[in-house]
Amino acid sequence: MLYYALVFMVIAIVAGLFGFGGIAGASAGIAQILFFIFLALLVISLIAGLFRRA
């Protein structure tokens, strides 16, 4: 999932360099959403791992 967030961020940067503002904004938004989903799943996984050990 983090891979897809990075891919969309690269697409946003390239689109921004070429002047495609709408595509750059949409790609950056998708990358941001995917990154926060990744972070939420990471935190849930870490908490589940702590409870499993205890």
HTML snippet that shows the backbone in 3Dmol.js (N, CA, C, O; Angstrom):
<script src="https://3Dmol.org/build/3Dmol-min.js"></script>
<div id="view" style="width:600px;height:400px;position:relative"></div>
<script>
const pdb = `
ATOM      1  N   MET A   1       0.831  -1.186   0.000  1.00  0.00           N
ATOM      2  CA  MET A   1       0.000   0.000   0.000  1.00  0.00           C
ATOM      3  C   MET A   1       0.877   1.251   0.000  1.00  0.00           C
ATOM      4  O   MET A   1       0.562   2.245  -0.655  1.00  0.00           O
ATOM      5  N   LEU A   2       1.971   1.188   0.737  1.00  0.00           N
ATOM      6  CA  LEU A   2       2.887   2.327   0.742  1.00  0.00           C
ATOM      7  C   LEU A   2       3.488   2.532  -0.645  1.00  0.00           C
ATOM      8  O   LEU A   2       3.770   3.660  -1.049  1.00  0.00           O
ATOM      9  N   TYR A   3       3.679   1.437  -1.363  1.00  0.00           N
ATOM     10  CA  TYR A   3       4.192   1.514  -2.730  1.00  0.00           C
ATOM     11  C   TYR A   3       3.256   2.334  -3.614  1.00  0.00           C
ATOM     12  O   TYR A   3       3.701   3.200  -4.367  1.00  0.00           O
ATOM     13  N   TYR A   4       1.946   2.052  -3.517  1.00  0.00           N
ATOM     14  CA  TYR A   4       0.974   2.787  -4.325  1.00  0.00           C
ATOM     15  C   TYR A   4       0.907   4.253  -3.930  1.00  0.00           C
ATOM     16  O   TYR A   4       0.701   5.114  -4.785  1.00  0.00           O
ATOM     17  N   ALA A   5       1.076   4.545  -2.655  1.00  0.00           N
ATOM     18  CA  ALA A   5       1.104   5.943  -2.220  1.00  0.00           C
ATOM     19  C   ALA A   5       2.292   6.668  -2.849  1.00  0.00           C
ATOM     20  O   ALA A   5       2.170   7.808  -3.298  1.00  0.00           O
ATOM     21  N   LEU A   6       3.436   5.996  -2.876  1.00  0.00           N
ATOM     22  CA  LEU A   6       4.619   6.607  -3.493  1.00  0.00           C
ATOM     23  C   LEU A   6       4.450   6.770  -5.004  1.00  0.00           C
ATOM     24  O   LEU A   6       4.893   7.765  -5.576  1.00  0.00           O
ATOM     25  N   VAL A   7       3.813   5.799  -5.642  1.00  0.00           N
ATOM     26  CA  VAL A   7       3.567   5.900  -7.090  1.00  0.00           C
ATOM     27  C   VAL A   7       2.671   7.089  -7.404  1.00  0.00           C
ATOM     28  O   VAL A   7       2.954   7.856  -8.325  1.00  0.00           O
ATOM     29  N   PHE A   8       1.595   7.245  -6.644  1.00  0.00           N
ATOM     30  CA  PHE A   8       0.700   8.381  -6.887  1.00  0.00           C
ATOM     31  C   PHE A   8       1.398   9.713  -6.572  1.00  0.00           C
ATOM     32  O   PHE A   8       1.119  10.724  -7.216  1.00  0.00           O
ATOM     33  N   MET A   9       2.301   9.714  -5.588  1.00  0.00           N
ATOM     34  CA  MET A   9       3.027  10.949  -5.289  1.00  0.00           C
ATOM     35  C   MET A   9       3.973  11.304  -6.436  1.00  0.00           C
ATOM     36  O   MET A   9       4.103  12.477  -6.786  1.00  0.00           O
ATOM     37  N   VAL A  10       4.626  10.320  -7.016  1.00  0.00           N
ATOM     38  CA  VAL A  10       5.501  10.576  -8.165  1.00  0.00           C
ATOM     39  C   VAL A  10       4.675  11.070  -9.350  1.00  0.00           C
ATOM     40  O   VAL A  10       5.091  11.989 -10.055  1.00  0.00           O
ATOM     41  N   ILE A  11       3.514  10.468  -9.571  1.00  0.00           N
ATOM     42  CA  ILE A  11       2.632  10.937 -10.647  1.00  0.00           C
ATOM     43  C   ILE A  11       2.218  12.383 -10.407  1.00  0.00           C
ATOM     44  O   ILE A  11       2.159  13.178 -11.345  1.00  0.00           O
ATOM     45  N   ALA A  12       1.933  12.726  -9.156  1.00  0.00           N
ATOM     46  CA  ALA A  12       1.547  14.102  -8.833  1.00  0.00           C
ATOM     47  C   ALA A  12       2.692  15.067  -9.086  1.00  0.00           C
ATOM     48  O   ALA A  12       2.475  16.164  -9.600  1.00  0.00           O
ATOM     49  N   ILE A  13       3.895  14.676  -8.736  1.00  0.00           N
ATOM     50  CA  ILE A  13       5.055  15.560  -8.950  1.00  0.00           C
ATOM     51  C   ILE A  13       5.307  15.763 -10.434  1.00  0.00           C
ATOM     52  O   ILE A  13       5.533  16.890 -10.877  1.00  0.00           O
ATOM     53  N   VAL A  14       5.270  14.683 -11.207  1.00  0.00           N
ATOM     54  CA  VAL A  14       5.503  14.790 -12.650  1.00  0.00           C
ATOM     55  C   VAL A  14       4.392  15.616 -13.305  1.00  0.00           C
ATOM     56  O   VAL A  14       4.671  16.464 -14.152  1.00  0.00           O
ATOM     57  N   ALA A  15       3.148  15.376 -12.922  1.00  0.00           N
ATOM     58  CA  ALA A  15       2.037  16.146 -13.491  1.00  0.00           C
ATOM     59  C   ALA A  15       2.154  17.619 -13.112  1.00  0.00           C
ATOM     60  O   ALA A  15       1.842  18.497 -13.916  1.00  0.00           O
ATOM     61  N   GLY A  16       2.603  17.888 -11.891  1.00  0.00           N
ATOM     62  CA  GLY A  16       2.793  19.275 -11.474  1.00  0.00           C
ATOM     63  C   GLY A  16       3.887  19.966 -12.270  1.00  0.00           C
ATOM     64  O   GLY A  16       3.769  21.145 -12.604  1.00  0.00           O
ATOM     65  N   LEU A  17       4.956  19.229 -12.576  1.00  0.00           N
ATOM     66  CA  LEU A  17       6.045  19.809 -13.362  1.00  0.00           C
ATOM     67  C   LEU A  17       5.592  20.157 -14.779  1.00  0.00           C
ATOM     68  O   LEU A  17       6.039  21.151 -15.352  1.00  0.00           O
ATOM     69  N   PHE A  18       4.709  19.342 -15.337  1.00  0.00           N
ATOM     70  CA  PHE A  18       4.224  19.599 -16.691  1.00  0.00           C
ATOM     71  C   PHE A  18       3.021  20.526 -16.737  1.00  0.00           C
ATOM     72  O   PHE A  18       2.540  20.853 -17.821  1.00  0.00           O
ATOM     73  N   GLY A  19       2.526  20.958 -15.581  1.00  0.00           N
ATOM     74  CA  GLY A  19       1.468  21.945 -15.546  1.00  0.00           C
ATOM     75  C   GLY A  19       0.059  21.392 -15.506  1.00  0.00           C
ATOM     76  O   GLY A  19      -0.897  22.139 -15.713  1.00  0.00           O
ATOM     77  N   PHE A  20      -0.093  20.124 -15.251  1.00  0.00           N
ATOM     78  CA  PHE A  20      -1.427  19.539 -15.152  1.00  0.00           C
ATOM     79  C   PHE A  20      -1.876  19.613 -13.698  1.00  0.00           C
ATOM     80  O   PHE A  20      -1.714  18.655 -12.942  1.00  0.00           O
ATOM     81  N   GLY A  21      -2.434  20.740 -13.315  1.00  0.00           N
ATOM     82  CA  GLY A  21      -2.790  20.992 -11.924  1.00  0.00           C
ATOM     83  C   GLY A  21      -3.874  20.075 -11.383  1.00  0.00           C
ATOM     84  O   GLY A  21      -3.790  19.630 -10.238  1.00  0.00           O
ATOM     85  N   GLY A  22      -4.887  19.788 -12.184  1.00  0.00           N
ATOM     86  CA  GLY A  22      -5.981  18.939 -11.731  1.00  0.00           C
ATOM     87  C   GLY A  22      -5.528  17.515 -11.463  1.00  0.00           C
ATOM     88  O   GLY A  22      -5.888  16.917 -10.448  1.00  0.00           O
ATOM     89  N   ILE A  23      -4.736  16.977 -12.379  1.00  0.00           N
ATOM     90  CA  ILE A  23      -4.222  15.618 -12.218  1.00  0.00           C
ATOM     91  C   ILE A  23      -3.257  15.566 -11.047  1.00  0.00           C
ATOM     92  O   ILE A  23      -3.261  14.602 -10.282  1.00  0.00           O
ATOM     93  N   ALA A  24      -2.434  16.590 -10.900  1.00  0.00           N
ATOM     94  CA  ALA A  24      -1.479  16.628  -9.796  1.00  0.00           C
ATOM     95  C   ALA A  24      -2.201  16.681  -8.456  1.00  0.00           C
ATOM     96  O   ALA A  24      -1.801  16.001  -7.511  1.00  0.00           O
ATOM     97  N   GLY A  25      -3.243  17.468  -8.366  1.00  0.00           N
ATOM     98  CA  GLY A  25      -4.005  17.570  -7.125  1.00  0.00           C
ATOM     99  C   GLY A  25      -4.715  16.271  -6.777  1.00  0.00           C
ATOM    100  O   GLY A  25      -4.735  15.852  -5.620  1.00  0.00           O
ATOM    101  N   ALA A  26      -5.294  15.639  -7.786  1.00  0.00           N
ATOM    102  CA  ALA A  26      -5.994  14.371  -7.551  1.00  0.00           C
ATOM    103  C   ALA A  26      -5.013  13.288  -7.128  1.00  0.00           C
ATOM    104  O   ALA A  26      -5.288  12.528  -6.199  1.00  0.00           O
ATOM    105  N   SER A  27      -3.886  13.212  -7.793  1.00  0.00           N
ATOM    106  CA  SER A  27      -2.882  12.199  -7.452  1.00  0.00           C
ATOM    107  C   SER A  27      -2.315  12.428  -6.064  1.00  0.00           C
ATOM    108  O   SER A  27      -2.086  11.474  -5.320  1.00  0.00           O
ATOM    109  N   ALA A  28      -2.088  13.676  -5.710  1.00  0.00           N
ATOM    110  CA  ALA A  28      -1.580  13.978  -4.373  1.00  0.00           C
ATOM    111  C   ALA A  28      -2.617  13.614  -3.314  1.00  0.00           C
ATOM    112  O   ALA A  28      -2.264  13.112  -2.247  1.00  0.00           O
ATOM    113  N   GLY A  29      -3.878  13.861  -3.600  1.00  0.00           N
ATOM    114  CA  GLY A  29      -4.937  13.491  -2.664  1.00  0.00           C
ATOM    115  C   GLY A  29      -5.031  11.985  -2.468  1.00  0.00           C
ATOM    116  O   GLY A  29      -5.180  11.509  -1.343  1.00  0.00           O
ATOM    117  N   ILE A  30      -4.944  11.236  -3.561  1.00  0.00           N
ATOM    118  CA  ILE A  30      -4.975   9.778  -3.470  1.00  0.00           C
ATOM    119  C   ILE A  30      -3.766   9.270  -2.691  1.00  0.00           C
ATOM    120  O   ILE A  30      -3.894   8.376  -1.854  1.00  0.00           O
ATOM    121  N   ALA A  31      -2.599   9.836  -2.965  1.00  0.00           N
ATOM    122  CA  ALA A  31      -1.390   9.427  -2.251  1.00  0.00           C
ATOM    123  C   ALA A  31      -1.520   9.707  -0.758  1.00  0.00           C
ATOM    124  O   ALA A  31      -1.088   8.901   0.065  1.00  0.00           O
ATOM    125  N   GLN A  32      -2.103  10.830  -0.411  1.00  0.00           N
ATOM    126  CA  GLN A  32      -2.272  11.182   1.000  1.00  0.00           C
ATOM    127  C   GLN A  32      -3.232  10.217   1.692  1.00  0.00           C
ATOM    128  O   GLN A  32      -2.972   9.786   2.815  1.00  0.00           O
ATOM    129  N   ILE A  33      -4.325   9.881   1.041  1.00  0.00           N
ATOM    130  CA  ILE A  33      -5.293   8.945   1.613  1.00  0.00           C
ATOM    131  C   ILE A  33      -4.658   7.577   1.807  1.00  0.00           C
ATOM    132  O   ILE A  33      -4.808   6.969   2.867  1.00  0.00           O
ATOM    133  N   LEU A  34      -3.947   7.086   0.792  1.00  0.00           N
ATOM    134  CA  LEU A  34      -3.296   5.780   0.899  1.00  0.00           C
ATOM    135  C   LEU A  34      -2.246   5.766   1.998  1.00  0.00           C
ATOM    136  O   LEU A  34      -2.098   4.766   2.700  1.00  0.00           O
ATOM    137  N   PHE A  35      -1.516   6.863   2.155  1.00  0.00           N
ATOM    138  CA  PHE A  35      -0.502   6.935   3.193  1.00  0.00           C
ATOM    139  C   PHE A  35      -1.126   6.864   4.574  1.00  0.00           C
ATOM    140  O   PHE A  35      -0.604   6.174   5.450  1.00  0.00           O
ATOM    141  N   PHE A  36      -2.231   7.563   4.788  1.00  0.00           N
ATOM    142  CA  PHE A  36      -2.881   7.528   6.100  1.00  0.00           C
ATOM    143  C   PHE A  36      -3.520   6.168   6.377  1.00  0.00           C
ATOM    144  O   PHE A  36      -3.550   5.723   7.524  1.00  0.00           O
ATOM    145  N   ILE A  37      -4.028   5.508   5.344  1.00  0.00           N
ATOM    146  CA  ILE A  37      -4.536   4.144   5.530  1.00  0.00           C
ATOM    147  C   ILE A  37      -3.391   3.222   5.919  1.00  0.00           C
ATOM    148  O   ILE A  37      -3.541   2.378   6.802  1.00  0.00           O
ATOM    149  N   PHE A  38      -2.247   3.383   5.261  1.00  0.00           N
ATOM    150  CA  PHE A  38      -1.072   2.593   5.604  1.00  0.00           C
ATOM    151  C   PHE A  38      -0.664   2.822   7.048  1.00  0.00           C
ATOM    152  O   PHE A  38      -0.370   1.866   7.764  1.00  0.00           O
ATOM    153  N   LEU A  39      -0.642   4.066   7.485  1.00  0.00           N
ATOM    154  CA  LEU A  39      -0.269   4.359   8.870  1.00  0.00           C
ATOM    155  C   LEU A  39      -1.253   3.756   9.862  1.00  0.00           C
ATOM    156  O   LEU A  39      -0.844   3.230  10.897  1.00  0.00           O
ATOM    157  N   ALA A  40      -2.537   3.825   9.560  1.00  0.00           N
ATOM    158  CA  ALA A  40      -3.544   3.252  10.453  1.00  0.00           C
ATOM    159  C   ALA A  40      -3.371   1.738  10.553  1.00  0.00           C
ATOM    160  O   ALA A  40      -3.445   1.180  11.648  1.00  0.00           O
ATOM    161  N   LEU A  41      -3.144   1.074   9.427  1.00  0.00           N
ATOM    162  CA  LEU A  41      -2.940  -0.371   9.447  1.00  0.00           C
ATOM    163  C   LEU A  41      -1.650  -0.741  10.183  1.00  0.00           C
ATOM    164  O   LEU A  41      -1.594  -1.770  10.858  1.00  0.00           O
ATOM    165  N   LEU A  42      -0.627   0.084  10.057  1.00  0.00           N
ATOM    166  CA  LEU A  42       0.624  -0.155  10.781  1.00  0.00           C
ATOM    167  C   LEU A  42       0.409  -0.078  12.280  1.00  0.00           C
ATOM    168  O   LEU A  42       0.887  -0.939  13.019  1.00  0.00           O
ATOM    169  N   VAL A  43      -0.299   0.936  12.738  1.00  0.00           N
ATOM    170  CA  VAL A  43      -0.560   1.091  14.173  1.00  0.00           C
ATOM    171  C   VAL A  43      -1.410  -0.067  14.691  1.00  0.00           C
ATOM    172  O   VAL A  43      -1.141  -0.600  15.768  1.00  0.00           O
ATOM    173  N   ILE A  44      -2.428  -0.459  13.934  1.00  0.00           N
ATOM    174  CA  ILE A  44      -3.270  -1.590  14.341  1.00  0.00           C
ATOM    175  C   ILE A  44      -2.446  -2.867  14.420  1.00  0.00           C
ATOM    176  O   ILE A  44      -2.612  -3.662  15.345  1.00  0.00           O
ATOM    177  N   SER A  45      -1.565  -3.060  13.460  1.00  0.00           N
ATOM    178  CA  SER A  45      -0.718  -4.245  13.458  1.00  0.00           C
ATOM    179  C   SER A  45       0.244  -4.257  14.648  1.00  0.00           C
ATOM    180  O   SER A  45       0.461  -5.303  15.260  1.00  0.00           O
ATOM    181  N   LEU A  46       0.806  -3.120  14.970  1.00  0.00           N
ATOM    182  CA  LEU A  46       1.718  -3.041  16.115  1.00  0.00           C
ATOM    183  C   LEU A  46       0.991  -3.305  17.428  1.00  0.00           C
ATOM    184  O   LEU A  46       1.505  -4.009  18.297  1.00  0.00           O
ATOM    185  N   ILE A  47      -0.199  -2.744  17.570  1.00  0.00           N
ATOM    186  CA  ILE A  47      -0.983  -2.969  18.794  1.00  0.00           C
ATOM    187  C   ILE A  47      -1.394  -4.436  18.901  1.00  0.00           C
ATOM    188  O   ILE A  47      -1.333  -5.014  19.986  1.00  0.00           O
ATOM    189  N   ALA A  48      -1.808  -5.039  17.800  1.00  0.00           N
ATOM    190  CA  ALA A  48      -2.187  -6.453  17.815  1.00  0.00           C
ATOM    191  C   ALA A  48      -0.986  -7.323  18.163  1.00  0.00           C
ATOM    192  O   ALA A  48      -1.127  -8.321  18.870  1.00  0.00           O
ATOM    193  N   GLY A  49       0.184  -6.956  17.675  1.00  0.00           N
ATOM    194  CA  GLY A  49       1.396  -7.705  18.003  1.00  0.00           C
ATOM    195  C   GLY A  49       1.754  -7.604  19.469  1.00  0.00           C
ATOM    196  O   GLY A  49       2.235  -8.571  20.059  1.00  0.00           O
ATOM    197  N   LEU A  50       1.526  -6.444  20.065  1.00  0.00           N
ATOM    198  CA  LEU A  50       1.809  -6.282  21.496  1.00  0.00           C
ATOM    199  C   LEU A  50       0.862  -7.116  22.349  1.00  0.00           C
ATOM    200  O   LEU A  50       1.284  -7.710  23.342  1.00  0.00           O
ATOM    201  N   PHE A  51      -0.422  -7.166  21.971  1.00  0.00           N
ATOM    202  CA  PHE A  51      -1.396  -7.952  22.738  1.00  0.00           C
ATOM    203  C   PHE A  51      -1.173  -9.444  22.538  1.00  0.00           C
ATOM    204  O   PHE A  51      -1.466 -10.236  23.434  1.00  0.00           O
ATOM    205  N   ARG A  52      -0.664  -9.837  21.389  1.00  0.00           N
ATOM    206  CA  ARG A  52      -0.433 -11.252  21.123  1.00  0.00           C
ATOM    207  C   ARG A  52       0.717 -11.775  21.982  1.00  0.00           C
ATOM    208  O   ARG A  52       0.681 -12.924  22.422  1.00  0.00           O
ATOM    209  N   ARG A  53       1.728 -10.956  22.226  1.00  0.00           N
ATOM    210  CA  ARG A  53       2.875 -11.359  23.035  1.00  0.00           C
ATOM    211  C   ARG A  53       2.533 -11.427  24.517  1.00  0.00           C
ATOM    212  O   ARG A  53       3.095 -12.237  25.254  1.00  0.00           O
ATOM    213  N   ALA A  54       1.613 -10.578  24.948  1.00  0.00           N
ATOM    214  CA  ALA A  54       1.287 -10.490  26.383  1.00  0.00           C
ATOM    215  C   ALA A  54       0.406 -11.584  26.875  1.00  0.00           C
ATOM    216  O   ALA A  54       0.064 -11.618  28.057  1.00  0.00           O
TER     217      ALA A  54
END
`;
const viewer = $3Dmol.createViewer("view");
viewer.addModel(pdb, "pdb");
viewer.setStyle({}, {cartoon: {color: "spectrum"}});
viewer.zoomTo();
viewer.render();
</script>
